[in-house]
Amino acid sequence: MTGPGSPPSRPGTAQPGRQPYGQGAARLSPLVLLIDPIRMLPSLFLPLMGVLVAGGFSPTSFGWAAFGVAGSVLYAVIRWVTFTYSVTADRVELTRAFVGRSVRTIPLERIRGVDITTPPLHRLLGLAVLKIDTGAGGGDAEGELDGLTMGEAERLRAVLLSRGPAALPHPQGSLARDHAGSDMPSNIGSNAGSGAGPGVPAFPAGTTAAHVPIPAAHVPEQVHARVPRSWLRYGPLSGAYLLTPFALAAGAVGLVFQWGDELGLTERNVRRAVEWVWAHPVLPVAVVVVLVLAMPLAGGIAYAIFNWDFSLRSRDGYLIAERGLVTRRAVSLELRRIRGYELVDGLIERWVGVVRLWAVVTGLGDSQTRGQLLPVTPRKFAAAVASEVIGPLSAPLRPHPPRARRRRLFRAVAPWLVTAAVALALGWAVVTLAALALAAVGIPLGLDRYRSLGHAYDGTRLSVRSGSLRRAQAVVERRAIVGWTVRQTLFQRSSGVLTVVAGVGAGSGGYLAIDTGEAQGVEFAAEVTPDWIRPFLSKPPS
């Protein structure tokens, strides 16, 4: 660590015989010792209560309980003393020497991102948790420094990220700097397509920041989006947050069963409770109704807690997405590894005209949370941000043939008609009516699934779209394509359609153009990568 009076060193600059960051190993902030015992309390609660109850709340039992608390504090101190970290010219080393000695080494070249989170207790003491993502899927393959000061976390993140390629400019101006008094920022897309802005050089159409190398230099931070708090009203439209009341209820039931013995919950009492509920069916129905009515409110609160003051900015070749009310989290994504983006919306979200935005990134662990670029926001806003940060798609989606519509309708309706026929033969009237109702609902659902199908290619990026209850449109750069898979089931063959899968070394690994025409799908792949496909389509000379 650089101490008082030490000469300033340039982050990320390796010098012979010196580390680019600090001098030797460093420890976490000692303030973390105020947090560790508090975090241990939930696991100590039941043992301490057991000691007190068994001892009849006597002075002896209180003494043993105090001894247990003191032991946990001593354990936290030993863990703090025996843990060190250091950054050398080519790696990060995390060393723990408690009982046995273990050293975790993370090469700097494997680092894909550095995230900083500030839980409530950490924020109160000015501390942060720094997580190092290596793209290995998380877990033991990643490093974590829990208990850095905020200033130290920011400095360490700058050092770890500065070992990458030079900082890159953005061809367009920043978006959404000010939302006061308006639901849609007036400057969204103002430079989109022009490639120029005040003081920004013009680049060829289709070129993004990830394609323009410049000499290594610090580029001032650029803000691309700030999500106004008024847009938090879209939160309850997301299905994941709507189920919050049921998740809380399930957690409460699980907690009761887990602590059943301590609460005097015997098998006989459980049987009596079940019999009483069975004799009063109005109660569970009322509970379900209350939970359903609470879905929008609880979903909105949960959404606001996780996405409060969401912002997206870029600095030194990285995108940084920051969000959170109780716990703030800042996720860093390396720009040169971004290969595209996904726009995702549900059925209700589509009616309102809002979407969610994710980045398609190579070597990214936990992409469902780390790859999020925007929460639920208006579609035009999300598309403008995606165009500025990653690049626009300048070609419209091409529709799929009518044969695909018949397949979508058949798949949405036929299973329920078969179910209704079987139920009718068995005399199950209620099941028959329910299956017929679902078959009727399947007609508009099948039509919507067909309308959602599409694919496009504009010479730089390709796009595929599918789904209805969860519709996803992926826009991927041509350079990300690593192969193609053409699939045709027996039923697709009889309908004259097929599915083309664009293999991508990022995101979900493959993106599907579902139920294209036989010639249409093959031509799509040949258009994107002609050198790979067309030689197999050419007829040999006679």
N, C-alpha and C positions, 0 to 999 in steps of 0.2 A: 504494500500500500504506500502511496506517496504521502510522506509525513510533512509537517511544517518545515519550511525552508528548503524542501527538495526542489530541484529545478524541474520546470514543467516538461513533460514528455508528450510527444504527439501520439495519440491513441493509434494502435495498430502498426506502429513503426518499429520493426525489430532491429535492435542494435547488437553488434557482437558482444557476447558476454553479459547481456542484459535482457531482462524480460520486457516485452512491450507494455506490460501492465503491472506496476508495483514492483517490489523487491522481495522475492521469496513468497512463502505461503502466508495467507491471511485467514482471519476468522470472521465468523458472522458477528453482527452487533450483539453486545451483551444484553441489550434490551429484550432480546428474544427470550431470555430467561424468565421474564415476567409473563410470557405468553404460554410457554410449554407446560407449566403446572396447571394452568387454567384449561388447556386442551386435554390434559389427562383426567380432569375431574369426572367426565361421563363414564370412563372405564373404571374409575375408583369408587364411584358412588355406591354400587351394589356391594362390593367387598366391605367398604366402611360401614354401611348400614348393617351388614351382617355381623360385623364385629361389635357394633354398639348394641344391637338387639340381643346377641348371644351373651354379652356381658351385663345386660340389664341396665345399660346407660350408667354404669358405675364409673368412678374415677379411673379404675384400671382399664376399662374399655375405651374411655376417652384418651387415655395415654397411648394405648395401642393404635388408635385411629390417628393420633398426632404423629406417632412414629411412622405410620404408613405415608402420611402426607410429606413428612420430612424426607423419607426415603425417595419419593417421587421427585422432589425438588433436587436432591443430591444426584439422582440419575440424570436429570436434565442438565445440571451443571457439568457432569462428567462428559455427556454427549457433546456439549458445546466446546469444552476444552479439547476434546480429542478429534474434532472435525476441523479440517482446514481445506482451503481451495487455493489454486494458483493458476495463472495464465502465462504460458510460455509463447514462444514465437510460432508454434505450430499446434498447440493442444491446450486443453483445459484439464486439470487434474483435481479430482475430488478425493480427499484422503480421510479415512476414518480409522482411528487406532484404538478403539474401545474393545477390550479383550483381544481380538485378533486385528490385524492390520489389513485394510483393503484400500485399493487405489483404483478409482474409475477414471479412465482416460478417454477424452472425447476429442478427436482431431478437429481442428478449426474448419478444415475443408468439408467436414460432414455436417456442419451446423446449417440447418435450413431456416431457422427462425429462433427468436428469443422473445418470450412472453413475460410480462410483468403483471402480477396481480397483487391487489392490496385488500385483503380481508379486513373486516371491521376492527379487530384488535390491532392488527398491523398498522392500519391507518391512524389509529389513535396514538400510536407510539412513533409514527413516521417511518415505519418499516415496510418492506415489500418482499414478495416471493418471486424469484427469477427462475424461469424454466427454460431449459435449452432443448429445442426440438431438433432431432437428427433425422427425421423422416423414417424412423424405424418402427413407428406405430405406438410410441409411448412406452410406459412401463419402465423396466430396469435399464433399457437402452438409452434413456434420456437422463439429463442431469438437472438437479434442483437445488437452489440455494435459498433456503427459507429463513429469512431474518437479516437481510441486507437493509441498510438505510436507503431511503428513496434516491438520494444523490448518488450513492455507490451503485445502486441497481442501474440507474440511467447511464452512468459512466461505463459500467461493465458491459451493458448492452451495446453501447457505441463501439467499444473495443472489439467485441465478438463479431459484430456485424461489419466492421470496417475492413475485415480481412478479405471480403469478397470483391467483386468487380467494382469498377469506378461508379460513382453516383451518376445517375442518368437523368436527363431533363424530360419534361413532358411537353409534347407538341401543342397541347391545348391549355387554355387557362383553367384556373381552379373553379370548382363549382360550389354552389350553395354556401356562400360565405355569410349570407344574412337572410334569415327567413322571417324577419319581423313583419307581422301584419299580412302575411301571404302564405297560402298553402303550397304554392309552387314558386320557387325562386325565379326571378326574372332573368337571371343570366345563365340558366341551364341551357347547354348546347349552343351558347352564343358563338363559340368558335368551332363547334363541331363541324368537321368536314373541311374547314378552311385551312387547318394546319397552322394557323398563325394567330397570334395575339400580341398585345402590347409587350414589346421586348422579348418575344419568343420567336425563334427562327422557324421558317416554314419547312416542312418535310413532305416528301411524296405521299400521295394518298395511300392509306392502308398501313403507313409506318407508325409504329408506336415507340414509346420510350425504350422498350426492351430491345429494339433493333438498332439504336443509335449510339455507338460507342464514342466516348469522349475521354479526354485525359482525366486521371483521378483528381477530384476536387470536391470540396464540400458544397453541396447544393442546398440552399435554404429550404426549409420545410414548406410543402405545398398542401393546402387543404382542398380536398376534393368534395367532401360532403359533410354536412352537419345535420343530423336528423332532428327536426324541431320536436319539442315535447308534445305539440298538438297532434302529431302523427302517432302517438302512443295509443290513440283510440282505435287504431287498426289491429292492435295486439290480440284482442279476443277472436279475431277472424282466423287465427292460426290454430289448427286442430290440436297441436301439441300442448298449447297453453289452456285450451278449453277443458281438458281432462284434469286440470289441477285439483278440483274438489274431490274427485274420485281417488286420485293418487294420495291425497292427504287422508281420506277416510281409510283407504287400504293400509296406509302406514300406521294409523292409530290402532286399527284392529291387530296388525302384526305386533305392535308394541305391547298391547294388552296380553296377547298370548305369550310373548317373550318373557314378560314380567309376571306371568300368571301365578307362579308359586308365591312370590313376594306379596302379591295382592290378595292372596287367599282364594285364587280362582281354581277350584277343584273340578274334577270331571262331573260330579253331581250337580254343582252350581251351574256349569255350562249346559247340562242337559235341561235343567229347570228353566234357564234363560231361553233356550231354543223352544221349549214347549210353550212358554209364555208368549214369545213373539209369534209362534204359529197360531196361537189362539187370538191374537190381535193383529191381523194382517194389515190393518190401516196404518200401523206405525212404520213398517218398512217401506210401504208405498209413499208415505209422507216424507220419509228420509230421502228417498230417491228423487222426489219432486223438488225438495229443498236443494239437493245437490245439483240438479239440472238447472234450477233457477240461479244458482250461485256460479254457474260456469262462466258467464261473461265477466262478472265482477272479479272472480278469483283469477281467471285467465288474464284479464287486463292488468291486475296487480302483479302477477308473476312475470308477465311480459315487460312491464315497466321496470321491475327490479333488475332483470337481466340486460335490458337494452337502453337504460337511461342515458341520455346525452351521448348517443352513438355518434362517433366521428370517424372519418376515413381520411388519412393524409399520407403523403409520401415524403421520404427523406433518405438521402444517400443510397438510392437503389432499392429501397424497401417500402412496401405498403404497411401502414400501421392502422389497425382497426381497434378502437378503444370504446369500451362500454361498461355499464354496470352502475347500480345505485349503492347497494350494500357493499359489494365487492367489485372494485374496478379492475378490469382486465384489458391489457394492451397486447395485441397479437401482431407480430411482425412477419410479413411474407416477402420473400425475395422476388423482386420484379422479374428478373431474368428467368425465373422458373415458372412463371405464370404462362399458361398455354391457352387460356380462354376463360369462359365463365358460363354459369348456368342461371337462368331465370326460372324460378319455381313458383307456382301458385296453386292453391286449392280451388275447389268449385266456388265456394263463397267468396274467396279472395278475388277470383276472376270476375265475378259479378260486380264487385266494388271497384275493380281496376287497380289492384295492388299486387306486388310480387315481392319475392325475396331473391337476393343476389349472392351467389357463391363463386369463388374463384376455382378454376381448374389448374392445379399446381402439381408439378412433378415432385416426387419424394416427400410428400406431406403426410405426416401422421395426424390422425384425428381430424380429417378434413371436414367433417360435418359441423364442427365448432370452430376450428382454427381457420377454415377457408371462408367463413362468412364475411362478405364485404358490406352488406346492407341488411337490416331487418325488413319487416313489412313496410314498404314504401310505395307511392304511386308508380305505375309502370313507366311513364315517361321519364320520371326522375331517375329510376334505376337504370333504364336504358341509356340515358345521357351520361350517368356516372360510369357505366361499363364501357361506353364508347370512348370516354376521355382517358380512363385509366388503362384499359386493355386494348381497345380498338373497336371500330364499328363494323357491323355487318351490312353491306350495301346492296344485298340481293334479297328479293322477296322469297318467301317459302313456296316451294312448288307443291301443288296438291297431289295426292295419291289417287289412283284410278278408282272408279265406282266399285270395282270388285272388292276393294278394301272396305268400303262402306258395308257391303253385304256381310263380310266376315265380322266386322265390329258388331253389327246388329245380331247376327247369329250367336256370337259368343256371349252377348249380354242378355239374350232372351231365351234361347233354346234350353239351357240347363234348368231354368225355372219352369218352363212348360213341361219338361220331362218329369220334374218333381211333382208338379200339379197333377199330371196324369197318373203317376204311381200312387199319390195320396188319394186321388179320387177312387182308384181301383180298390184301395184298402179301406175306403169309407171314412177317411180323415178329413172332414169338411173344413175344419179350421186351417189345417196345413194347406189344403187345396186353395182356399181363398187367399192365404198369405203368399203362396207361390205365384198365383195369378197376378196379385198386386205387384210383386217384385218383377214379374215379366213385363207388366205395363210400364213400370219405372225404367226398365232396361232399354226401352225404345229411345227415349231422349238421351239416355246415357250413351248408348251405342252411337247415335248420331253425333253427339259431342266428341266422343273418342275419335270418330272419323275426321271431324273438322279440325281436331288438334294435330292430326298427322301432317307431316311436311318435312322437306329437306331443302337445302339451298347451298350454293357455293358462289362466292364473289371473286374468286381468283386469289384470295389471301386466306379467307376463313370459310369453313363449312359449318353448317348448322343442321341439327335434327331436332324434331319435337314430337312428343307423344304423351298420352295420358289424359285423364279427365278429372277424377277425384283428386289426383295429384299430377298436374301437368308440368313437364320440365322441358325447357328448350336449352340445348347446349350449343354454344358457339365456340369452336375450337380452331386454332391456327393450323394451317396445312402442314407446317413443319413438325407438328406434334404427332402426325399419323405415323404409326410404325407397322401397320398391316391392315388387311381387310379379311373379313369372314362373310361369306354368302351362305345363308341358311334357307332351306326350303323344306317344310314339313310335307307330309302326304296331303293334308288338307290345303296347304298353300299351293301345292302343285296342281291340284284339281281346280283351284281358283285362278291360276296364272299369276300369282304374286310371290314375292320372296322378301326376306329381311336381310339388309346389309348392315354389318357391324364394322364401324371404324375403330380399329384398335389404337388406343392412345396410351402412352406411358405416363399418364397423369389422371387425376380425378378417379372415376370409377373403373377406369381401364378400358372401357369400350362404350360407344354410343351408337344406338340402333336407329336405323331408318326402317320402320316396320311396315310391312305389306306394301312395298313399292311394286310397280309393274316389273315383270321379268327383265325387259330391255331397259326400263327406266333405272332400276337399281344398279345394274352393271354399268350403264353409262355414267351414272353418278360417281361411282368409284373410279372409272376411267378418266373422267373429267378432272378429278382432284389429283390423282397420281397416274398420269397417262403412261409413264415409262414402266410402271409396274403391271398395268392391266392390259393395255392395248396389244402388246405382243401376243397375248393369249387369245385375242379376239380376231387377229388377222388370219386370213386363210393362206395356207402355203401355196406358192406358185405352182401351177400345173405343169 
